[in-house]
Amino acid sequence: MEIFNNINKNIEYLENIFEDCGDVVKRKIPVGQNKESSIYVIYIDDMVNRETIESTVLENLMINIRIAPPDRDITNDNGMEILTDGGITTADLKECDNMEDAVDEVLVGNTAVFFDNSSRAIIISSKGFPKRSVDKPDTEAVVQGPQEAFTESVRTNTVLVRRRIKTPLLKCKSLKLGKKTKTDIALMYIEGTVKNSLLNSITKKLNKIKSLDVLDSGYVEQMIEENKYSPFPQVQMTERPDKTASALLEGRVAVIVDTSPFVLLLPTVLACFYQSSEDYYERWEIMSFIRIIRYVCGFFSFSLPALYIAITLFHPSMIPTDLALKISGSRAPVPINTVFEVVLLEVVFEALREAGIRLPQAIGSTLGIVGGIIIGQAAVEAGLVSPMVVIIVSLTGICSFAIPNISLVSAFRLLKYFMILLSSIFGMLGFAVGVFMVLTHLCSLKSFGKAYVSPFNSQSFKSAFQDTVFRFPLDKMKESSYKEE
């Protein structure tokens, strides 16, 4: 709807739109030497920079404009001209002729100024809403490397990326998602490095969900992933600007969502979830060894309980005699089946982990350690579980902590029970079938046209392992396969 020429009609419309909105500041200011004209200023309190509003807008409107030179007195005909020529001194100033657009600008923290007998409004950039300062990363902490993490402000996040990539080829395309939320989205990529087909595919998917309200980057992740029934994450989330910059240099695309401290990186492959920013800040020999440990821990984080069940129940002959006797002796006072014993402890472990996350940090860490020790020891002494099962469940949990990505850990936590089910019914055959099904599923996944198991499907050993299980020296690594060819 176009803005009315009559300021009173504009005021009436805005009063109806912002009815029962006590945080919206509305002020009508008479201007001109005879005070024949009026200016209407509207903004949302605490979403604007008060200093900008008071010194740049209100002061100029009430002093410079009201006491205009005699030869340029404000009238209904020249008010907009005087305002834009010097009545308001701010770098970011634009005109608007649509009422819905003006309302949207007010809702994002800008100030709208309406003038009598004018069908245009002036939009002043005055955003200054409260935001968290740049802090250390919580979920991707490193010993060596930058200690900065993204915040909930989309502009702060784009600045953190631009600090690391100082080239005009770094583009930042702006979008809005949601009919009600109108969430700002920044699509960052390096022109000439990213594949055009990838960029077009991502833009097309985002345009498809434009009408869906978005509150966090997790919403976008679930809406754009290709296989929505897979437990494996097909979009990488990170809170680290250095990891985002590295991904952009490889030819990937970053999707930054306002109000979310996590950035989406597209496309992604399985190997990305085993990598940490610290891998590239330490010597390659050390980090190659660490990566091997991560991959081994990743496998055992979903297979160790199932492997224990399959061997002890169906193939005890595979265990050395002395160890088999000890396991059998420790299980003698336990009244429940091995399968239920493992599942019970796994569920208790999951409950402890979840409780540790929800409680305050100081209490949560204590609960996870002390609670696990006390409950485990009490259960063994009471004869409810065997010591070996406590060890197996504890090792499984430790293995999951070695994986640097929480999304992949969550997938393995779910697969663990699927593997337990197969092993408890079919033994080692069920275990082997379960592993085969997981591998087959991984091979079937794609992330925006990129094979999920890439580069393991490469025929070249160097391409397959230079930055996956191993980390070759930086000067020996080939160009990324994400880049435009």
C-alpha positions, 0 to 999 in steps of 0.5 A, spaced: 500 500 500 502 506 498 503 512 503 498 517 504 499 524 502 495 526 508 500 525 515 494 524 519 492 518 515 499 515 515 498 516 523 492 513 523 494 507 519 500 506 523 496 507 530 492 501 528 498 497 526 502 498 532 496 498 537 497 495 544 505 495 542 508 499 548 515 499 546 513 503 539 515 510 540 511 515 536 512 522 536 509 528 531 513 534 531 511 541 528 516 544 523 517 551 520 517 558 522 509 558 522 509 551 525 504 549 519 507 542 517 508 536 521 513 531 521 511 524 524 517 520 527 516 512 529 521 507 532 521 501 536 525 503 543 531 499 545 531 496 538 535 503 535 541 506 537 539 512 542 545 516 540 543 516 533 536 518 534 537 523 539 543 527 536 542 525 529 534 525 528 530 529 533 535 534 535 536 536 527 528 535 526 527 540 532 532 545 532 535 545 525 528 544 521 524 548 526 528 554 525 529 554 518 532 560 514 527 565 512 528 563 504 527 556 506 522 555 510 519 549 511 512 548 507 508 542 505 511 543 498 519 543 500 519 539 506 522 532 504 527 536 500 530 540 506 530 534 510 534 530 505 538 535 503 541 537 510 535 536 515 537 529 517 545 528 518 546 520 517 550 516 512 545 511 511 538 514 509 533 512 503 526 514 501 520 509 501 513 510 498 510 503 500 507 503 507 508 495 508 516 497 507 516 502 512 513 498 517 518 492 516 523 497 516 521 500 523 520 492 525 528 491 524 530 497 528 530 503 523 526 509 524 521 512 519 520 519 518 513 521 515 512 528 512 505 532 511 503 532 504 508 527 502 507 520 499 514 518 501 517 517 508 525 517 510 528 511 513 534 512 517 538 506 519 538 506 526 539 499 528 542 498 535 538 492 539 542 489 544 547 483 542 552 479 545 559 480 544 564 476 541 566 470 545 569 464 545 566 458 542 563 453 546 562 447 542 568 447 538 573 449 543 581 449 541 587 449 544 591 452 539 588 457 534 583 463 534 578 464 540 572 467 536 565 465 535 559 467 532 554 471 535 546 472 534 547 478 529 548 477 522 552 483 521 557 481 526 558 474 523 559 477 516 564 482 519 568 476 522 568 472 516 570 479 512 576 480 517 579 473 514 578 474 507 579 481 504 577 480 497 572 484 493 570 477 490 567 475 497 560 476 496 554 477 501 547 476 498 541 478 502 535 474 503 529 474 508 525 468 510 518 467 513 512 471 512 512 473 520 519 473 522 522 476 516 529 473 518 535 476 515 539 471 511 546 472 508 549 467 503 556 468 503 561 465 497 567 467 493 566 469 486 570 465 481 571 459 486 564 457 488 561 452 482 555 456 479 551 450 479 552 449 487 550 457 488 544 456 484 541 450 487 542 453 494 539 459 492 533 455 489 532 451 495 532 457 500 527 461 495 522 455 496 522 456 503 521 463 503 514 463 506 516 459 512 518 462 519 525 461 521 527 462 528 534 459 528 539 456 522 537 449 525 530 450 521 534 452 515 538 446 515 532 441 516 528 444 510 534 444 505 537 437 506 535 432 501 534 426 505 530 428 511 529 421 514 537 420 514 540 420 521 546 423 518 547 431 518 547 433 511 549 440 512 555 442 517 554 447 522 559 451 525 560 457 530 567 458 528 569 464 523 576 461 521 572 454 519 567 458 515 573 462 512 576 456 510 570 453 507 569 459 503 576 458 500 575 451 498 569 453 494 563 452 499 557 456 501 556 459 508 548 461 510 548 466 516 542 466 519 540 472 523 539 470 531 543 464 530 550 463 532 551 457 528 553 458 520 551 453 515 556 450 510 554 447 504 555 442 501 558 437 506 561 430 506 562 425 512 569 427 512 568 434 514 565 432 521 571 429 523 575 435 522 577 440 527 580 447 526 586 445 530 588 440 525 591 445 521 594 449 526 598 443 529 604 439 525 601 434 520 604 428 523 600 429 530 594 431 527 594 425 522 595 420 528 589 424 532 584 423 526 586 416 526 583 416 533 577 420 531 575 415 526 576 409 530 572 412 536 567 414 531 566 406 529 566 404 536 561 409 538 555 406 535 558 399 534 561 397 541 555 395 545 553 391 539 559 387 538 560 386 546 553 383 545 554 379 539 560 376 542 558 374 549 551 371 547 553 368 540 560 367 539 563 366 546 569 362 543 572 368 540 574 370 547 580 368 550 578 363 556 581 367 562 577 373 559 571 369 558 571 366 565 572 373 568 566 375 564 561 369 566 563 370 573 562 377 574 555 376 570 553 370 575 549 375 580 546 379 575 538 377 574 537 380 567 539 379 560 545 381 557 541 385 552 537 389 557 543 390 561 546 394 556 540 398 554 539 399 561 546 402 562 546 406 555 539 409 557 542 411 564 548 414 560 544 418 555 539 421 561 546 423 565 548 426 559 542 430 557 541 432 565 548 435 565 547 439 558 540 442 561 543 444 568 547 450 569 554 449 567 558 448 574 553 443 576 552 439 570 559 437 569 559 435 576 553 431 575 556 428 569 562 425 572 560 424 579 553 421 578 556 416 573 561 414 578 556 413 583 551 410 579 555 405 576 559 403 582 552 402 586 549 398 580 555 393 580 555 392 588 547 391 588 548 386 582 544 389 577 549 390 572 556 387 571 563 391 571 564 389 564 558 392 561 559 398 565 566 398 562 563 397 555 558 403 556 563 408 559 568 406 553 562 408 548 561 414 551 568 416 551 569 414 544 563 419 542 566 425 546 572 424 541 568 426 535 568 434 534 561 434 531 555 434 535 551 432 529 554 426 527 555 424 535 547 424 535 547 420 529 551 415 532 547 415 538 541 413 535 544 408 530 547 404 537 540 402 538 539 399 531 546 395 532 544 392 539 537 390 536 540 386 530 546 383 534 541 381 540 537 377 534 542 375 529 549 375 533 555 377 529 551 376 522 546 381 525 552 386 526 555 385 520 549 386 516 548 393 520 555 395 519 553 394 511 547 397 511 550 403 515 555 404 509 550 403 504 546 408 507 552 413 507 554 411 500 547 413 497 547 420 501 548 426 497 549 434 499 547 438 494 550 434 488 556 432 492 557 424 494 557 424 502 562 419 502 567 423 498 573 423 497 573 416 499 570 414 493 576 417 489 580 412 485 586 416 487 589 414 494 592 422 495 585 425 493 582 420 498 586 420 504 590 427 503 585 431 508 580 425 511 583 420 515 590 423 514 592 430 514 598 431 509 602 437 509 599 443 507 604 444 501 602 437 499 595 438 499 591 438 492 586 444 490 579 442 493 574 438 489 568 444 491 572 449 487 569 451 480 573 447 475 
